Amino acid sequence: MKLLKVSVIALSFLLSGCGSLVKHMEGCYREYYAGTSKSIELGYYVLFIWLDVPFSAALDTVTLPIDAVCVATNN
């Protein structure tokens, strides 16, 4: 049971904000919360990815000022 708890905690840390990290590594884009959108898009195919959506939303909120500059300069 302890191994299961440790595994779940480890996986949640490894997956936290994954969609946002992937989208921000691609560079500037023309929409806000693109990482969260990516996680939701992947969630239709993989149920486990729904654990990542709150973390992606939090990371996208933290990087919102950077995204605002990217959106403003790309229009």
HELIX and SHEET records of a PDB file:
HELIX    1   1 LYS A    2  LEU A   15  1                                  14    
HELIX    2   2 CYS A   18  MET A   25  1                                   8    
HELIX    3   3 ALA A   34  GLY A   43  1                                  10    
HELIX    4   4 LEU A   47  LEU A   51  5                                   5    
HELIX    5   5 VAL A   53  VAL A   62  1                                  10    
HELIX    6   6 LEU A   64  ASN A   74  1                                  11    
END                                                                             
